Amino acid sequence: DQQVKQNSPSLSVQEGRISILNCDYTNSMFDYFLWYKKYPAEGPTFLISISSIKDKNEDGRFTVFLNKSAKHLSLHIVPSQPGDSAVYFCAASALAQGGSEKLVFGKGTKLTVNP
Amino acid sequence: DAGVIQSPRHEVTEMGQEVTLRCKPISGHNSLFWYRQTMMRGLELLIYFNNNVPIDDSGMPEDRFSAKMPNASFSTLKIQPSEPRDSAVYFCASRRGYTGELFFGEGSRLTVL
């Protein structure tokens, strides 16, 4: 039962264009969302996050949009660069036992940016 | 600053053997997570600890899997006996506090023949 879904396993984009990666979630208790980037043979690294009280967060070329009513978030990369080619994981945070929060990840989307 | 350190980076073993994966979290971090990555299921949370205490092990597949955190700077994930379906990349991650981003290690790639 996937609580965080990334329905596109892969995406291919031309350099300089916009990359849009999508993510849907089912648990309305999620209150914080993150995107991670992963290169081969490395661990995932944090990219950008958004709190459920916001609908947009921007950091340089990366913008995350949150639509709570649709339980949907997206990551926009503009302009896309070949170095952005990686697997992108969407993650959602839910309050768990003892007041801590655990991160639930999607399956990932492999982005390829072609020169 | 040293990041999360995992060992071994690669492990190839035969079915039925015991496997032990190790993790050293970032100094000062008090939450530690074990994840498993497969093509079919993506990144699955297996277990996590706060202040060395296991909080949620509901993701541990079965009794063959066990995890310990004897002190703030060391954790192990053990599989006994191992099976081919356990083949995956196992990641350890740590965090300061109870919320926010996780910092991942480079992973341990396990192949069970």
Interface residues (C-beta under 8 A of the other chain):
Chain A: Q6 Y32 L34 Y36 A41 E42 G43 P44 T45 F46 S49 F89 S93 A96 Q97 G98 G99 S100 E101 K102 L103 V104 F105 G106 K107 G108
Chain B: V4 S31 F33 Y35 R41 G42 L43 E44 L45 Y48 N50 I55 D56 F91 A93 Y98 T99 G100 E101 L102 F103 F104 G105 E106 G107
